[in-house]
Amino acid sequence: MTLKAIKTRIYPNEVQKQFIIDNFGYCRKVWNLLLDMQSQRHDNGGSYVNEFGMNYLIKQLKAENPYLKKAESTSLLHVSRDLNHGFQKLFKEHKGYPKFKSRKYPKQSYQSNSVNGNIQVMGTNKIKLPKLGIMRFRCGREITGKIKNVTIRLSATGKYYAILLVDTEIEELPKTTNAVGIDMGVADLMITSNGVKYPTIRFDKILGKKKHYWEKRLARRRALAKQEIAWDRHNKVLEPRELSDFKNYQKAKIMVAKYSEKIANQRSNYLHNLSKSLVEQYDVIKIEDLKSKNLMKNHKLSRAIANQSWGALRTQLEYKCAWYGKQLVTVSPYKTSQICSSCGYDDGKHTLDIRAWTCPNCHAEHDRDVNAAKNILVA
């Protein structure tokens, strides 16, 4: 059995929407209270409280704040679990210190466990969720398997989603006995060792003009709104307005978010199609172990590299290979583009403008990227 997340679009009514918004607030409040408690204990020389200790403290928080009893109970337990994971990353991997959450953050979510059938798919377009009841949903695939939990999410564009984590059986794909090396690029997204080049599609540029149109209006409307807010405060208006009160500003903000979401969805769909195609064709896939964060320090190529989403593609290949019984191997990119794949001669470093070269030792002619992919395959 394999855990698989299935994203569905849900359509709650006004009462259900209000409960979802309220539950976001309950989870955010508990997160901030627990994080503040951990910080104060550290400042006073106390020890760290683990996940089970925080679960016990949630009972006390409910007693002190009765409105927290309205929350979906398992969602609050997920708060302590997520906060504990944040501190474990801080302790073991030296990641950043967990941050306090704000209601102004455009993307909000909470997670609930499946207990006694409180999460059920009913027919083809109805779903039952904890404390929300039955609502309409839409999904592009059939939901099979045992539902473990659900994540309710609100996007920056105001859409509601339910991501179901199901324990299901995934059949392995038939073996092909083929192996491939893949070189990541900018002009072409992927170049395989057998000479196939998968093109780069600049989704950010395709919708760039329309997005920029609304970005300019967003900036202008934000500036005007801040001027009026400042005027209210200067004239000591009893209830000074906030940015959320300016409808034109909110409209521009949503339009910018819609175009950003569309670009992200198009890119994600393209990567999913490519990764599934590779897993179907090859049993062994070898890719470069690239450090995108270091490469993006080049300000001339940073935007193009960010558009490639190499990290997302690698993540997709990792879990799809695990699902379908294939093997993914990561290879160091060191000197892959300067060593001759025919005789192994090291021709030295080539600048990025050199796309093809001839080996001075064996006189083999190489396409820079295809040669690198062949070296990755035999590494």
N, C-alpha and C positions, 0 to 999 in steps of 0.2 A: 504494500500500500504506500502511496505517495501523497504528500501534502501539496495542494495546488490552490492558488488564489484565483477566484473568478470575480471579475468586476462587473457589477450590474448598475444600471441607472434606475433610481427609484423616484416615485412621484407622490410624496406625502401631501396630505391636505393641510389646511392652516393650523389645525390643532396639533397634528403630528410635527409640523415644522417648528412650532413653538417649543414642543418638548425637546426636540433635537437641539435647538439653540440653547435652551436652558441646561441641558445635560452637558453641552460643551462648557458652559460656565461652571457647573458643579465640578467637573474634572479639572478644569483650569484652576479653580479655587483650591482644591485639595493638593494639586501639584505644587502651587506656590506656597501653601502652608507647610507642606512636608519639606520642601527645599529650604525654606526659611529656617525651619527647625534644625535641619542638618547643618546649615551654615552657622547658626548660633551655638550648637553643640561643639563644632570645630573651633570656633573663636574662644569658647570657654574651656577648651582642653578636654572635652568629652569625646567618647568613642562614636564611631559610625553606627547608625541603626540600620540593620539589614531589611530585606523585603518583608519578612514575617513580622518584624517589630513595627514597621510602618503600617502593615495591615491591622495590627492591634490599635495603633494610634488613630486609624480612620474611624474606629468605633467611638473614640473620645471626641473626635472632630464632629461627628454626627450629633453627639450629645450637646456640644457647645454651639453648633450651628444646625438647628432642626431642619432647615430647608434642604440640607444635604440628603435627608431621608427620602426625598422625592426622586433622587437620582437612580439610574439603573445600577444596582448594587455591584455587579461584576465589573462594570466600567471603572469604578473607583479602585478596585483591586488591580486592574491593569495599569492604573496611574502609578501605584507603588512599584509594580514590576518594571515599568518603563524607566522610572526614576532610578531604581536600583541598577538597571542595565547602564544608564548614563554614568553613574558613579563607578561601576566596574570598568567601563572604558577609560574613565579618568585615572583609575588606580593602575590598571594593567597595560593599557595602550597609550597612556598619557595624552588622551584626547582632551578637548576643552571642558571646562567646568559647566555643568548643566545650567541652563538659563531659565529665568522666570518667563512665564507665558503671558501674552497680552491678548485681550479681546479684539484688538485692532488688526491682528494677523489675519490675512484674507482666507487662508486655508485652515479649517478646523476639523477635528476628528475625535472620535472615541471608539472604544472597542468593547464588545460584550461576548461572553461565553455562551455556548449552546448548552442549556440545562433543561432537562425534562421536556424536550420538544418545543422550546420557546422560539426556535428559529426553524421555519418550515417553508419549503417551496410548494405552493398550492396551484397545481395546473401549470399553464404556460406563461401566465402574466401576473400572478399574485404571489406575494411573499408575506410571511408573518415574522415580525421582528419583536424583540423584547420591549415591553412597555409601550410599543407603538401600535401594535395590532397589525391588521392586514392592510396592505397598500399595493398599488400597481407597480410593476417593475418591467424592465426590458433588458434582455441579455442576448448576445449573439451566439450562444451555444447552450446545449442542454446541461443542466446541473445534476451531476450524479455523484454518489458517494455520501459519506457521513459528514455533516457540517460540524466543524469544531468551534468556530467563532465567526463573528462578523464585525467589520469596521465600518462605521457610518462616517461619511466624509462630505464636507461642503467645500466645493471648489471656489476659486476666486470669481468665477462667472455666475455664482448662485445656483449651481446644479448640485443635486444630492445623489450620492453614490453609496451602495452597500457592497463591500468587498468580502465575499464569502471564502473562508478557508475550509476546504473540503479534503477529507481523506479518501482518495479514490485510487482505482487501479489504472495504471497507464501501460499500455502494451508497447513493448520494445519494437523498434523499427527493424526491418530485415537487414542483415549484414551485406555489405557491398565489397568488403576487402580492399577498399580504396583509402588512401591517405593523402592529405594535402597540407601544404605550408601556405600561410597567408601573411602577406606584408600589408600593413596599414598605411594609407597615404592620405594626401589632401586633394590632389587633382582627381584621383580615383579613390573611392572609399576603401576597397579591398582589391588586392592583386594576388591571384593564386599561383602556385608553382607550375600549373599546367597552362599558364598564360591568359587565363580569363580575368578580365578587369570589370569590377562592379563600379559603376559610375557614382560620383558624388552628386547629390541633388541638394541645392542650396534652398531649402524651404524657407529660411529666414529672409532670403532676397525675393522670393516669389511673392510673398505677402508683405514685403518690407515697406512699400509705398503706402499701402492702406494702413498699416500699423503706425507708420510715422505721422500720417495725417491726424490720427487721433492722439498720438503722443504730444504733438504740438498743442492741440486744444486742451489736453489734460494739464499741461504745464501752465498754460495761460489761465485756465479756469481755477487752478489751485492758487495761483498768485492773486487773482481777483478775490477769491474767497477769503484768503488770509488777510487781505486789506480790510475787508468788511468785518471780519472777526476782531481785528485790532481796533477798528472804529467803535465797535460795540463795547469793548473793554475800556476804551478811552473815555467814552461817554457814560460809563458805569451803568450799562443796560443790565437789568436784573437777571435775565437769562441769556447770556451771550451765545451766539450760534456756534456750532461746530461744523467741521467739514462735511459730516454726514447729512447736514441740513441743506446743502446746496445740490439741487437735483441735476443741474447741468454738469457739475463736477463729477457726480456719481455716475452719470451716463457715460462720460468720457473714460472714466476709470474702468467701467465694465467692458467697454469696447476695446480698450487696450488689452485687457485680460483675455477677451475672446480671441483676438488675433494671436496672442502668445500661446494660448491653449491649442489653437488650431495648428500652429507651426509645430508644437511639441507632439501633437497626436499624429500628424503626417510623418514626422521623423521616426516616431516610435513604430508606426505601422510598417514603414520601409525596412527598418532594422529587424523587425519580427519576421517579415517575409524572407529576408536574406538569411537569417540565422536558421530558420526552419529548413530552407533549401539546402544549406550546407550540411546540416545534420542528416538529412535524407540521403545525400549523395556520398558522404564519406564516413568511415568508421573511426578514423583518427584525424583530428584537426589540430594543427600546430599553429600558434599565433605568437606575436611579439608581446613581451612583457613590458609594455610602454608605461612611462610615468607622465601622464597627460599634464599634471600640475606643473612639472618642470618645463615641458614643451611650450606651455601657454605663456611662459615668461617672455617669449618672442612676440612683441606687440604687433608685429606685421602679420603674423599668422594666427594669433590667439583666437580671433573670431571664427576663422575657418576651421581651426582645430576643435573649438567648442561645438561647432555645427556637426562635426563628424560623430560625436558621441561614442568614442572608442570604448569607454568604460561600460556604457549601457550594452553595447554589442557583446563585449566579453562576458558580462553577467548573464545575458540571454543564452550564450553558447554554453556557459557552465551548467546552468540548471537544465537546459534541454538535452545536453549530452548525458547528464545523470538520469534524466527521465527515460530516454530512449535507448540506453545501453551503448552509448558511444563514448569516445575518449577525447578529452581536450588536454593538450600539452602546451605550456607556456615556455617560450624560449627567449633568452637574452638577445636583444637586438644589436649587441656589440659587434661591429664590423660586418654585419650581414650584407651591407650594400657595397663593400669594397673588396670582398674576397671573391675570386672567380669560382663560380659553381662547377666549372668543368675540371680545372686542375688544382684549385686551392691556392692560387697565387694572390698575395695581398698587394693590391695596386695603390694603397694609400687612400686617404680621405678624399671624397669627391664633394664638391659644393652642390647645393640644391639645384642649380641651373643645369647641371650635367645629368641628362636623363638617359643617355646611352653611352657606352664606352666599349673599347676593344681591349682584351687582355693582352699585355705585351709579352706574356710567356707562351700561351698556346694560341693566340690570335683569334680567340672566340669572341664573337660580337654579343654584347649583353644589353638587354633593356634593364635599367637600374632596378626597377621594382620587381620584375620577374626573377632576376638574378637573386635578389634578397629573399624572395619567397622560396626559391629552390634551396638556398642555404638554411632557411628556417626548417624546411622539411627534413633535411639530413642532419640537423643539429642534434 
